[in-house]
Amino acid sequence: MAGVVMPTGKTNSQPPVHEGSFKGIVYVICIIAATGGLLFGLDQGFIANSLDTIDGVYKLGVKGGENYAAVLAWGGILGALLSGLFARLLGRKKSLVMAGFLFSACSVGSALLPPIGVLTVLRFLLGFAVGVASFIVPLYLSETAPAKIRGAMGTLFQLLITIGIFLIALTNVFIARLVENPQVALPLMFLVIALFALVMFFGSFILPESPRWLMLKGRKEQAIRNLQRTLSTQEEVDFEIKEIETTLSAGKSVGGIILKGYFIKILIVGVVLQMFQQLVGINMMIYYAPTIFGYASMTGIVAMMTVPVVNMLFTFPAIKLVEKWGRKKLLYVGAICMLVTMVAAGLSFHTIGTATDPSQVSSGAKAVLLISVIVYIFGFAVSWGPVAWLVCSEIFPLEGREVGMTVTTMVNWTFAGLVMANALSFMKAFGNSSIFYLFGAFCILAIIFVKFFVPETRGVTLEKIEADLRAGKPLRSLGLD
Ligand code: BGC
């Protein structure tokens, strides 16, 4: 997860007769499944405040640190690629158990401080599990959570990613401060991830298999039994079963969508949107903000916690604003905030230069840098963070959605990996300001792209988007009357 946000519940069918009485167990089910989002965040956020500790044990240097950080993304690409297959062949539940197992085994394995080659393979496998979880968790939630709370569950996943990033930043700061010896501190940091991973692993065993997958495999009896565990009345169970049957038969009758010109066009929109979600530079901040603040002689709790705190807090308003303002407006606002602050941060680094003596750095330049980072993260968290995933879950016609989301997720991880693997070396090679200007330039391109090619999907049904696509309407006008 990135994070994947579920479609906003727009389907072919009518709402149930009486929407929404469900049993309390549903919350337990959703929370266990959503720990997949938390683990996404824990692994994504792990690097920021552990880089010095990792360096203390493994002496990786800048390039080695970047490579270790980025290998998560390479695993994520493979996980995202194969997750559709796992979801179909193994089922949703077993795929979640598998991801939970990988999260647990790889974080415990890392805590044993193996040689760097093995540690890197373990981070690759953690990335693989993140890739699988970021596809399966939203899918499972959308298929298992009752209609009434489906939308909320989708955003819960996104929120948990940012909570995970925050939590691991916090625990890593504490561990690094309390335990001076990196040989002891690093295992403790990994064990925090292991703790949540074990909750997911053991918890996944009690999850009911998704009724939709069971129906896909012709196991109607079991699907009915599982629905009876979550829904309150037999009437609702019958409704769900009918709805699943309708969707499945519609899915079977339409094939070959991925070769259609209109699908390829909308796929390119999703691909470029996810590319820009990363090329605006978010993971430079998520991964390396403490290091970059360090270049400006800013250390301490503010340097370590600003990004994860602001990122988490401003994901909350995004949930409301996507419906109130619409997707495109948020994307513009976010990109403009990021553009302005990237330029400001770049300028402040001109003043800061390559000062090694903290007393040489003016407090004005430090303040500009800090404010820029805060507003930048606000701009991302409230817009591109959730919206890129949301739009990708909305623009694809139903039968092409799995392929569309797999491809766009892989693109997201690819560009995330490129940023993680190169940001610091780029600063070293071309000067500290350079990378901020580069990401600022991508913000400008992103704004132009949104203006001309991204449709506004707020309040539009999937059917309308598909009909407009088939009719050859310009991409930015899809869904408009
Ligand atoms: C992005 C991740 C990023 C996270 C930060 C997600 O939407 O896809 O790459 O680390 O947001 O909150």
Residues whose N, C-alpha, C, O or C-beta is under 5 A from the ligand:
A	BS01	BGC	M1 A2 G3 Q44 T162 I286 G385 P386 A416
